[in-house]
Amino acid sequence: MTTWILGVAASHNGGAALIRDGRVVVAVQSERLTRQKRQGTAFDQPNEALRCAMRYCLDAAGIEAGALAAVATSTPWDVWRFDPKLHLGVPVPVVSVPHHLAHAEYAVHWAETTDALVLVVDGSGSFEYHRPELAVAEAEAADAVRLIHDEGKETISAYRYDGRRLELVYRNAVGRGRPAPGGTRRFRRSLGHLWEWCSDYCFDDMHEAGKVMGLAPFGDPARFRDCALAGFGKSGEAELRFDLAFEQFRRPNRSRIDVVSDAHYADLAAHVQECTDRFLLDLARFLHRRHPARDLCYSGGVALNILANERLIREGPFAHVHLNGACEDNGTALGAALAAHHRLTGRRETEKVRDSWGRAYADAEIAGAARAIGAPYATVGLAAATERAAAAIIGGKVVGWFQGGSEFGPRALGHRSIIADARSAATKPVLDTKVKRREPYRPYAPAVLHEQAASWFDLEGVSPVMMRVARVRSPQKLPAITHVDGTARVQTVHPDDNGAFHGLIRAVGARTGVPVVLNTSFNIAGEPIVETPADALQTFLASGMDLLVLEGTVVERPA
């Protein structure tokens, strides 16, 4: 009998995921459907964003809600109860899963390992006082380190994993913090909230941690090193010094000035990055001393920090670090479903790392969308479309690339991407001003043929979901993707993972000798990544892109 489970995440970037017999079928972030970036979702009222994501998953699989064995839920918010009749219209058993456990289940699903520590680090997760009411209880080791406040929320959790069972070995759950001067948002003493505070301080928006990471290489971490805003103690204490941050840093960028023109902000970003690197390495070493596992599976919003990830991989105590792209809260929809499957069946499945779980769109749907918007198009087949795209890229054009199912996480991986020439210094200014409309200090990422990655980047192993950073071996040959510190956030592309994208890069490499393209997400400033052909066409026409390829269909910019 087939076991269908729908996972739902209510959060600042919620979503839904559907699994069948423990394997992923489809997953989507709510923002991709509502077209509202960082679309929040909630369980306490009829929520259109949540309903759209759930309906998307059910429709993609061709089933109705009555076929579900369960709905699995995860949320870091106070209202955690989910009413299936309210949201789905039919009664379905509900399995509520602790937030960090959902992150952990997501992390281990992609790892062929029987000897791992699983680490979750984020802003905050489940409230401790909710834990007895949740359907899934965590197993806990007798010697677990528990640094838990009575009214706390989990901020760091670690588990031992033997291929079958997750067992909690470390938890830090902190109480309510205090608001920054002049503000109302309370920052808990967590690494994730340190990044939210720094993002708010530098950009007047606490959801721009990625911008802080991009700004950090422009700064000098030594300037504020005496502040030591974060550290990890020898006995396992997480030390986040918000009082010192509020006292020392009194120039929040409320007018949104150019942060590169004022070293104060870049130096702070560099300091926070340095603290994060050191904190995570100390945490990993502390856990490994107590539980010397071979592998590390890592998730939570902080795991999107590629600079810290690379330090963990290169300097940490683990032989292998397993990462996947949807490690922030939307990924807990998948994790909750996987936890519920394990609870209901006692079984686990493992899948190869992959982050493209959206539905695919047929040529007829693409043609219909083009006709509806009045865009001239030609359906020429993938091979011919790839050659057209490669020629355009080599000629300095910017190409929208839409293939297969969309990415579930925040990074475009050749399914909903904007592609350009990595070899030209002129590429980045064009993208910044005419296409993406974003700040010039933010870097763009390369995508490289898996089989030639080591020739172009100082990278051991693979980086299929853009969760690592590496030194560029010949920056002068790849100026469009080389950051100010000589590094790049690399995606390695294997033909078995994404044959269409691999074919495009191969076509570019065959003509130029450089099997690398610039790959950035298919959106413009303030918008989420496109989901449908109609979204792609609208964004294409609203931006400065020159050519759009949707599967085997080519759309030229109208004259």
C-alpha positions as CSV (number, residue, x, y, z in Angstrom):
1,M,0.0,0.0,0.0
2,T,1.3,3.4,-1.0
3,T,1.9,5.8,1.9
4,W,1.5,9.5,0.9
5,I,2.5,12.1,3.5
6,L,2.2,15.9,2.9
7,G,4.6,18.0,4.9
8,V,3.8,21.6,5.7
9,A,6.1,24.3,7.1
10,A,4.6,27.5,8.6
11,S,7.4,30.1,8.9
12,H,8.7,33.3,7.4
13,N,9.5,31.2,4.3
14,G,7.0,28.4,4.4
15,G,6.2,25.7,1.9
16,A,4.9,22.2,1.3
17,A,6.3,18.9,0.3
18,L,4.8,15.6,-0.7
19,I,6.5,12.2,-0.2
20,R,5.5,8.7,-1.3
21,D,6.8,5.7,0.6
22,G,9.6,7.9,2.1
23,R,10.8,9.4,-1.2
24,V,10.3,12.9,-2.3
25,V,7.8,13.5,-5.1
26,V,7.3,17.3,-5.2
27,A,8.1,20.4,-3.0
28,V,7.6,24.1,-3.4
29,Q,8.1,27.3,-1.4
30,S,4.9,29.4,-1.0
31,E,6.6,32.5,-2.2
32,R,7.0,31.0,-5.7
33,L,3.2,30.7,-6.1
34,T,2.0,33.9,-4.4
35,R,4.9,36.0,-6.0
36,Q,5.6,37.6,-2.6
37,K,9.2,37.2,-1.6
38,R,9.6,35.5,1.8
39,Q,6.0,34.7,2.0
40,G,5.0,33.9,5.5
41,T,2.6,31.1,6.3
42,A,0.7,30.2,9.4
43,F,-1.5,27.5,10.9
44,D,-4.0,29.6,12.9
45,Q,-6.2,30.8,10.1
46,P,-7.2,29.9,6.5
47,N,-4.0,30.9,4.7
48,E,-4.0,31.2,0.9
49,A,-0.2,30.9,0.7
50,L,-0.2,27.6,2.5
51,R,-3.3,26.4,0.6
52,C,-1.6,27.1,-2.7
53,A,1.5,25.2,-1.8
54,M,-0.4,22.2,-0.6
55,R,-2.7,22.2,-3.7
56,Y,0.4,22.5,-5.9
57,C,1.9,19.3,-4.4
58,L,-1.3,17.3,-4.6
59,D,-2.0,18.4,-8.2
60,A,1.5,17.6,-9.3
61,A,1.2,14.1,-7.9
62,G,-2.4,13.6,-9.2
63,I,-3.9,12.8,-5.9
64,E,-6.5,14.3,-3.5
65,A,-6.2,15.1,0.1
66,G,-8.2,12.0,1.0
67,A,-5.3,9.8,-0.2
68,L,-3.0,11.1,2.5
69,A,-1.9,8.9,5.3
70,A,-1.0,12.0,7.3
71,V,-0.1,15.7,7.2
72,A,3.2,16.4,8.9
73,T,3.7,19.9,10.3
74,S,6.7,22.0,11.5
75,T,6.8,25.6,12.7
76,P,9.0,27.8,14.9
77,W,6.0,29.9,15.8
78,D,3.8,29.8,18.9
79,V,0.7,28.6,17.1
80,W,1.6,25.1,16.0
81,R,-1.7,23.3,15.8
82,F,-2.9,22.4,12.3
83,D,-6.6,21.8,11.4
84,P,-6.7,19.7,8.2
85,K,-10.4,20.4,7.7
86,L,-9.7,24.2,7.8
87,H,-6.8,24.0,5.4
88,L,-7.6,20.9,3.2
89,G,-11.3,20.5,3.6
90,V,-11.1,16.9,4.8
91,P,-10.0,15.1,8.0
92,V,-6.5,13.8,7.8
93,P,-4.3,12.6,10.7
94,V,-1.8,15.2,11.7
95,V,1.7,14.5,12.9
96,S,3.4,17.6,14.5
97,V,7.2,17.5,14.5
98,P,9.6,19.6,16.5
99,H,11.2,22.2,14.3
100,H,14.9,21.1,14.8
101,L,14.0,17.5,14.4
102,A,12.4,18.3,11.0
103,H,15.6,20.1,10.0
104,A,17.6,17.0,11.2
105,E,15.4,14.6,9.2
106,Y,15.9,16.7,6.1
107,A,19.6,16.6,6.6
108,V,20.0,12.8,7.0
109,H,17.7,12.0,4.1
110,W,20.5,12.8,1.6
111,A,23.4,11.1,3.4
112,E,24.4,7.4,2.9
113,T,25.9,7.1,6.4
114,T,25.6,5.0,9.5
115,D,28.0,7.1,11.6
116,A,27.1,10.8,11.8
117,L,26.4,13.7,14.0
118,V,23.5,15.9,12.8
119,L,23.8,19.6,13.5
120,V,21.0,22.2,13.3
121,V,21.8,25.8,13.8
122,D,19.3,28.6,13.1
123,G,17.6,31.6,14.6
124,S,15.1,29.7,16.8
125,G,12.9,26.7,16.5
126,S,10.2,25.1,18.7
127,F,9.3,26.4,22.1
128,E,10.3,24.1,24.9
129,Y,6.9,24.3,26.5
130,H,5.3,23.0,23.3
131,R,7.5,19.9,23.2
132,P,5.3,17.6,25.4
133,E,2.3,18.3,23.1
134,L,3.9,17.5,19.8
135,A,3.2,14.1,18.2
136,V,6.8,13.2,17.6
137,A,9.0,12.9,20.7
138,E,12.8,13.0,20.4
139,A,15.0,10.2,21.7
140,E,17.6,11.7,24.0
141,A,21.0,10.3,25.1
142,A,21.6,9.9,28.8
143,D,24.6,12.2,28.6
144,A,23.0,14.8,26.4
145,V,24.1,18.4,27.1
146,R,21.0,20.4,27.8
147,L,21.3,24.2,28.1
148,I,17.6,24.9,28.2
149,H,15.6,27.9,29.5
150,D,12.1,27.1,30.8
151,E,10.6,29.6,28.2
152,G,13.3,28.9,25.7
153,K,13.3,28.1,22.0
154,E,15.8,25.7,20.5
155,T,18.6,27.5,18.7
156,I,21.2,24.7,18.4
157,S,20.5,21.0,18.4
158,A,22.8,18.0,17.7
159,Y,21.9,14.3,17.2
160,R,23.7,11.1,16.8
161,Y,22.6,9.1,13.8
162,D,23.4,5.4,13.0
163,G,21.4,5.1,9.8
164,R,18.2,4.3,11.7
165,R,17.8,6.4,14.7
166,L,18.3,10.0,15.7
167,E,19.2,10.6,19.3
168,L,19.6,14.1,20.8
169,V,23.0,14.8,22.3
170,Y,23.1,18.6,22.6
171,R,20.5,21.3,22.8
172,N,20.8,25.0,23.5
173,A,17.3,26.7,24.0
174,V,17.4,30.3,25.0
175,G,14.8,32.6,26.5
176,R,13.5,35.9,25.1
177,G,16.1,38.5,24.3
178,R,15.9,42.2,24.5
179,P,15.0,44.6,21.7
180,A,17.7,46.7,20.0
181,P,17.6,50.4,21.0
182,G,14.7,52.1,19.2
183,G,13.2,48.8,18.0
184,T,10.6,46.3,19.0
185,R,12.1,43.0,17.6
186,R,13.6,40.9,20.3
187,F,16.8,39.1,19.4
188,R,17.4,35.8,21.1
189,R,20.9,34.8,21.9
190,S,21.4,32.7,18.8
191,L,23.8,32.7,15.9
192,G,20.9,33.1,13.4
193,H,19.6,36.1,15.3
194,L,23.0,37.7,15.3
195,W,22.9,37.6,11.5
196,E,19.4,39.0,11.6
197,W,20.5,41.9,13.8
198,C,23.6,42.6,11.6
199,S,21.4,42.5,8.5
200,D,19.0,44.9,10.1
201,Y,21.8,47.2,11.2
202,C,23.5,47.2,7.8
203,F,20.5,47.1,5.5
204,D,17.4,48.1,7.5
205,D,16.1,44.6,6.8
206,M,16.7,41.6,9.0
207,H,16.2,39.1,6.2
208,E,19.3,40.1,4.2
209,A,21.9,37.8,5.7
210,G,23.1,36.9,2.2
211,K,24.0,40.5,1.7
212,V,26.0,40.6,4.9
213,M,27.9,37.5,3.7
214,G,28.6,39.2,0.4
215,L,29.7,42.4,2.1
216,A,32.1,40.7,4.6
217,P,35.1,40.3,2.2
218,F,35.2,44.0,1.7
219,G,35.8,44.6,5.5
220,D,38.5,44.2,8.0
221,P,37.5,41.7,10.8
222,A,40.3,42.9,13.0
223,R,38.7,46.3,13.5
224,F,36.0,45.0,15.9
225,R,37.7,41.8,17.0
226,D,37.8,43.0,20.6
227,C,34.0,43.0,20.7
228,A,33.8,39.2,20.1
229,L,30.1,39.3,19.5
230,A,29.9,35.5,19.4
231,G,31.8,32.6,20.8
232,F,31.4,29.0,21.9
233,G,32.6,28.0,25.3
234,K,34.6,25.0,26.2
235,S,31.7,23.5,28.2
236,G,29.3,23.9,25.4
237,E,27.9,27.4,26.2
238,A,26.8,29.5,23.2
239,E,27.9,33.1,23.9
240,L,26.0,35.8,22.0
241,R,26.7,39.3,23.2
242,F,23.8,41.4,22.1
243,D,24.2,43.8,25.0
244,L,27.6,44.6,23.7
245,A,26.4,44.9,20.2
246,F,23.6,47.3,21.2
247,E,26.2,49.4,23.2
248,Q,29.0,49.4,20.6
249,F,27.1,49.8,17.4
250,R,24.9,52.8,17.3
251,R,24.8,53.7,13.6
252,P,22.0,51.5,12.1
253,N,21.7,52.2,8.4
254,R,18.2,53.4,8.4
255,S,18.7,55.7,5.5
256,R,20.1,52.8,3.5
257,I,23.3,54.5,2.4
258,D,25.9,52.6,0.2
259,V,27.4,50.3,2.7
260,V,30.6,49.9,0.7
261,S,31.3,53.6,1.0
262,D,31.4,53.4,4.8
263,A,33.9,50.8,6.2
264,H,31.9,50.7,9.4
265,Y,29.4,48.3,7.9
266,A,31.8,46.2,5.9
267,D,34.1,45.8,9.0
268,L,31.1,44.7,11.1
269,A,30.0,42.2,8.5
270,A,33.6,40.8,8.4
271,H,33.6,40.6,12.2
272,V,30.3,38.7,12.3
273,Q,31.5,36.3,9.6
274,E,34.8,35.7,11.5
275,C,32.9,35.1,14.7
276,T,30.5,32.7,12.9
277,D,33.4,30.7,11.4
278,R,35.1,30.3,14.7
279,F,31.9,29.6,16.6
280,L,30.9,26.8,14.3
281,L,34.4,25.2,14.2
282,D,34.5,25.3,18.0
283,L,31.0,23.8,18.2
284,A,31.9,21.0,15.8
285,R,35.0,20.2,17.7
286,F,33.2,20.1,21.0
287,L,30.6,17.8,19.6
288,H,33.1,15.5,17.9
289,R,35.2,15.2,21.1
290,R,32.1,13.9,22.9
291,H,30.8,11.9,20.0
292,P,33.5,11.1,17.5
293,A,31.4,10.3,14.4
294,R,32.8,10.1,10.9
295,D,30.3,12.3,9.1
296,L,28.4,15.6,9.8
297,C,24.9,16.3,8.4
298,Y,24.2,20.0,8.7
299,S,21.1,22.0,8.3
300,G,19.2,25.1,9.6
301,G,19.3,28.6,8.2
302,V,22.9,29.2,9.3
303,A,23.9,26.4,7.0
304,L,23.3,28.7,4.1
305,N,26.5,30.5,5.1
306,I,28.9,29.1,2.5
307,L,32.0,30.7,3.9
308,A,31.5,29.0,7.3
309,N,30.6,25.8,5.5
310,E,33.9,25.7,3.7
311,R,35.8,26.2,6.9
312,L,33.8,23.3,8.5
313,I,34.7,21.1,5.5
314,R,38.4,22.0,5.3
315,E,39.2,22.5,9.0
316,G,36.6,20.7,10.9
317,P,37.0,17.2,12.5
318,F,34.6,15.3,10.2
319,A,35.6,13.2,7.2
320,H,32.5,14.3,5.3
321,V,30.0,17.1,5.6
322,H,26.6,16.5,4.0
323,L,24.6,19.5,2.9
324,N,21.6,20.2,0.7
325,G,20.1,23.4,-0.6
326,A,16.7,23.7,1.3
327,C,18.3,23.9,4.7
328,E,16.2,26.9,5.9
329,D,12.7,26.6,7.1
330,N,11.0,25.6,3.9
331,G,13.0,22.4,4.1
332,T,11.3,21.5,7.3
333,A,8.2,20.7,5.3
334,L,10.2,17.8,3.8
335,G,11.8,17.0,7.1
336,A,8.5,16.8,8.9
337,A,7.1,14.5,6.2
338,L,10.1,12.2,6.5
339,A,9.9,12.2,10.3
340,A,6.2,11.2,10.1
341,H,7.0,8.5,7.6
342,H,9.6,7.0,9.9
343,R,7.2,7.3,12.9
344,L,4.4,5.5,10.9
345,T,6.4,2.8,9.1
346,G,9.7,2.5,11.0
347,R,11.5,2.8,7.6
348,R,13.9,5.3,6.2
349,E,14.9,6.0,2.6
350,T,18.0,7.8,1.3
351,E,18.2,9.8,-1.9
352,K,21.0,11.5,-3.8
353,V,21.5,15.2,-3.1
354,R,19.0,17.2,-5.2
355,D,17.2,20.4,-4.8
356,S,14.8,20.6,-7.8
357,W,11.5,19.3,-6.7
358,G,9.0,21.5,-8.5
359,R,6.6,20.3,-11.2
360,A,7.7,20.4,-14.9
361,Y,5.7,22.3,-17.6
362,A,4.8,20.9,-21.0
363,D,5.5,22.5,-24.3
364,A,1.8,23.2,-24.7
365,E,1.7,25.1,-21.4
366,I,4.8,27.1,-22.4
367,A,3.3,28.0,-25.8
368,G,0.0,29.0,-24.2
369,A,1.8,31.3,-21.8
370,A,3.7,32.9,-24.6
371,R,0.6,33.4,-26.7
372,A,-1.3,34.9,-23.7
373,I,1.4,37.5,-23.1
374,G,1.9,38.2,-26.8
375,A,5.5,37.1,-26.9
376,P,7.0,35.8,-30.2
377,Y,8.2,32.3,-29.7
378,A,9.6,29.3,-31.6
379,T,9.5,25.7,-30.4
380,V,12.8,24.3,-31.8
381,G,13.7,21.4,-29.5
382,L,16.2,21.4,-26.6
383,A,19.3,20.7,-28.8
384,A,18.7,23.7,-31.1
385,A,17.6,25.9,-28.1
386,T,20.8,25.0,-26.3
387,E,22.9,26.0,-29.3
388,R,21.0,29.3,-29.6
389,A,21.5,30.0,-25.9
390,A,25.3,29.1,-26.0
391,A,25.9,31.4,-28.9
392,A,24.0,34.3,-27.2
393,I,26.0,33.8,-24.0
394,I,29.3,33.8,-25.8
395,G,28.2,36.9,-27.7
396,G,27.7,38.8,-24.4
397,K,23.9,38.3,-24.2
398,V,22.0,37.5,-21.0
399,V,19.8,34.4,-21.2
400,G,16.9,33.3,-19.1
401,W,17.0,29.5,-18.7
402,F,13.9,27.5,-17.6
403,Q,14.2,23.7,-17.5
404,G,12.3,21.0,-15.6
405,G,11.1,21.4,-12.1
406,S,12.0,24.5,-10.0
407,E,14.5,24.5,-7.2
408,F,13.1,24.2,-3.7
409,G,15.8,26.1,-1.9
410,P,16.9,29.7,-2.4
411,R,19.6,29.1,-5.0
412,A,19.0,28.6,-8.7
413,L,20.8,25.6,-10.0
414,G,20.0,25.6,-13.7
415,H,16.3,25.1,-13.6
416,R,15.2,28.7,-13.0
417,S,18.4,30.6,-13.8
418,I,19.7,33.6,-15.6
419,I,22.9,32.7,-17.5
420,A,25.7,35.0,-18.8
421,D,29.3,34.9,-19.8
422,A,31.6,34.4,-16.8
423,R,34.7,35.5,-18.9
424,S,33.7,39.1,-19.5
425,A,34.3,41.9,-17.0
426,A,31.4,43.7,-18.7
427,T,28.9,41.0,-17.6
428,K,28.5,42.0,-13.9
429,P,27.7,45.7,-14.5
430,V,25.1,44.7,-17.1
431,L,23.4,42.3,-14.7
432,D,23.5,44.7,-11.8
433,T,22.0,47.6,-13.6
434,K,19.8,46.2,-16.4
435,V,18.7,42.8,-15.3
436,K,18.9,42.0,-11.6
437,R,19.0,45.6,-10.4
438,R,21.0,44.9,-7.3
439,E,24.0,46.3,-5.4
440,P,27.4,46.1,-7.1
441,Y,29.2,44.6,-4.1
442,R,27.2,41.3,-4.3
443,P,28.9,38.6,-6.2
444,Y,27.6,36.2,-8.9
445,A,28.1,32.5,-8.9
446,P,29.7,30.2,-11.4
447,A,28.4,26.9,-12.7
448,V,31.1,24.5,-14.0
449,L,31.1,21.1,-15.6
450,H,31.5,18.6,-12.8
451,E,34.3,16.8,-14.6
452,Q,36.4,20.0,-15.0
453,A,35.7,21.8,-11.7
454,A,39.1,21.1,-10.1
455,S,40.8,22.8,-13.1
456,W,39.1,26.1,-12.5
457,F,38.5,26.1,-8.8
458,D,40.4,25.0,-5.7
459,L,37.7,22.6,-4.8
460,E,38.0,19.0,-3.4
461,G,34.8,17.0,-3.9
462,V,31.6,18.3,-5.3
463,S,29.2,21.3,-4.8
464,P,26.0,20.3,-6.7
465,V,23.7,22.7,-4.8
466,M,26.0,25.7,-4.4
467,M,26.7,25.3,-0.7
468,R,30.4,25.8,-0.9
469,V,32.9,28.5,-1.7
470,A,36.3,28.0,-3.4
471,R,39.3,30.0,-4.6
472,V,39.2,30.8,-8.4
473,R,42.3,29.4,-9.9
474,S,42.5,32.0,-12.8
475,P,40.5,35.1,-11.7
476,Q,41.6,37.0,-14.7
477,K,39.8,34.5,-16.9
478,L,36.6,34.6,-14.9
479,P,36.1,38.2,-13.8
480,A,32.3,38.1,-13.7
481,I,32.1,35.5,-11.0
482,T,35.3,36.2,-8.9
483,H,34.5,38.1,-5.7
484,V,36.8,40.7,-4.2
485,D,38.6,38.0,-2.1
486,G,39.3,35.8,-5.1
487,T,36.7,33.2,-4.3
488,A,33.3,32.1,-5.8
489,R,30.3,30.2,-4.7
490,V,30.6,27.2,-7.0
491,Q,28.0,24.9,-8.5
492,T,29.4,21.7,-10.0
493,V,27.0,20.3,-12.7
494,H,26.9,16.6,-13.4
495,P,25.0,15.3,-16.5
496,D,23.1,12.8,-14.4
497,D,21.8,15.6,-12.2
498,N,20.8,18.2,-14.8
499,G,21.5,17.1,-18.3
500,A,20.1,20.2,-20.0
501,F,22.2,22.6,-17.9
502,H,25.3,20.4,-18.3
503,G,24.7,20.5,-22.1
504,L,24.5,24.2,-22.1
505,I,27.8,24.6,-20.2
506,R,29.4,22.0,-22.4
507,A,28.3,23.9,-25.5
508,V,29.8,27.1,-24.1
509,G,33.0,25.3,-23.2
510,A,33.4,23.7,-26.6
511,R,33.4,27.1,-28.3
512,T,35.4,29.0,-25.8
513,G,37.6,26.5,-23.9
514,V,36.0,27.7,-20.7
515,P,33.4,25.3,-19.3
516,V,32.0,27.8,-16.9
517,V,29.0,30.1,-17.0
518,L,27.7,32.8,-14.6
519,N,24.5,31.4,-13.0
520,T,22.1,33.6,-11.0
521,S,18.5,33.2,-9.9
522,F,15.7,33.9,-12.4
523,N,14.2,37.0,-10.7
524,I,14.7,40.7,-10.3
525,A,15.1,42.7,-7.1
526,G,12.3,42.2,-4.7
527,E,10.8,39.2,-6.4
528,P,11.0,35.5,-5.7
529,I,12.5,33.1,-8.2
530,V,10.0,32.4,-11.1
531,E,7.9,29.2,-11.0
532,T,5.7,29.1,-14.1
533,P,6.3,29.8,-17.7
534,A,4.1,32.9,-17.3
535,D,6.3,34.1,-14.4
536,A,9.4,33.6,-16.5
537,L,7.9,35.5,-19.5
538,Q,6.8,38.4,-17.4
539,T,10.2,38.7,-15.7
540,F,12.0,38.4,-19.0
541,L,10.0,41.2,-20.5
542,A,10.4,43.4,-17.4
543,S,14.2,43.0,-17.3
544,G,17.1,43.5,-19.6
545,M,17.5,39.8,-20.6
546,D,18.1,39.2,-24.3
547,L,16.9,35.7,-24.8
548,L,14.6,33.2,-23.0
549,V,14.8,29.5,-23.3
550,L,11.9,27.5,-21.8
551,E,12.6,23.8,-22.3
552,G,12.9,23.6,-26.2
553,T,11.1,26.9,-26.8
554,V,13.0,30.1,-27.6
555,V,11.6,33.6,-27.0
556,E,13.3,36.6,-28.4
557,R,13.0,40.1,-27.0
558,P,10.5,42.0,-29.0
559,A,12.0,44.7,-31.2
